[in-house]
């Protein structure tokens, strides 16, 4: 088994900086509540966007009653929601992609994934110098 090596302060600071940058670029849930009149879950994102989703698009919540949806909790630092009365979790990334995702968003996500994979392989090949 490999031996654990504690990161240096420099490595730790760099990883923390990368994590903060990634979190700032992600859409995260700040708050969530159930709107009885509109029969939808209202979600506020970290960029100020407010989105309402009808229960029909929330897996396992189609027949949930208002009392069950009264307490919706933001979990995983804003990456998801939890409904304790139903013992149900909702991934915000997946919900946003499925309900609001456009072709341009899907293309951008595919490019980002390809870029990450390329980075793991050493990055873009260098251009040869012209003679």
N, C-alpha and C positions, 0 to 999 in steps of 0.2 A: 504494500500500500504506500502511496506517495506521502511524503512528509509535508505537513502544512507549514508554509512560510508566511509570516505576518507581513502585510504590505508596508512599504516605507511610508513616511508621512507624505512624501511627494506623490506616490502612487494613490494613496488614499484621497488626497485633495483632488487629484485629477479625476478619479472615479466619482467623487461627490459632485464635481463640476459637471461631468457628463450626465449624471443622473438628474441634476437640477435642470439642465438644458432640455433633456428629454421630457421631463414633467411639464415644463413651460410650453412645449410644443404639442402636448397631448391635450385632448378635450377631456376634462375631468368634471365630475358632478360636484357641485357645491351644496345644493339642497334639492330635496324632492318632497312632494306632497301629493295627496289624492284630492282631486276636485270633484266633489259630489255632483254639482250641477252639470258639468260637462262630461262626467263619467270618464275621466282620463287622469293619467299620472302626469303631473307638471314637474319638469326637471329644469334646474338652473345650472348652466355650465360655467366654468371658470373664465370664459371669455365674455360673459354677460348674456349669452344667448339663453332664451327661455323656450323650451320645447314641450309640447303636450302630446302624449301618446294615448290613443284609445286602448282599452283593456284587451281588445281583440288581437293586438299585435304583440302583447306581452305573453310569452309562453307560460301556460298554466294559470293565468290570471283572468281568463275570459269570464268565468262564472264567480269570481270573487265578489264578496259583498263589501259595502262601504266600511263596515266595522273591521273587517279583516285588513283593509288597506289603510286604515287610519294611521298606523305607525309604519312608515317606510324609512329605513335607515340607509345612509350613505356608508359604504364600506370600502375597504381596500384603497384608502386614500383618494377616493373619488372615481375609481375604475368600475365600481359596481354598486348595485342597490340590494338591500335585503329586506324581505317582508317577513317579520317574525311569526305572524299569525298563520302564514302559509308555509313557513320554513322554506322560502324560495329565494333564490339569488338571481339577479339579472346582470349580465355583462353589458356595460354601457357601450363599449367599443363595438360589440356585435350588434346591439340594438341600433346604434347610430348608422352603422354600415348597411344593415338590412333595410332600414326605413328611410334613411336620408342619403344613402350613398349614390353618387352619380358616376357616370362612366369616367369622368376626369379624376374623381377621387380614387376609383379603382386602379386607374392607370398609374397615378402617383404612388399608390401603395405598392403596386407591382414593381415600379422603378426603384422605390426605396428598398424593397426586399432584395432585388437584384444587386443593388449597390452594396448592401450589407454583406451579401454572399461574396461579391467580388472583393470587398475589403478583407474578408477572412482569408482569401486566397492570395493576398499581397497587394491588392489594389490594381488600378489600371496599368497596363503595360506602358513603359516609357517609349516615347517616339524616338526613332533613331535620328541622329544628327545628320543634317544634309551636308554633303561633301562640298 
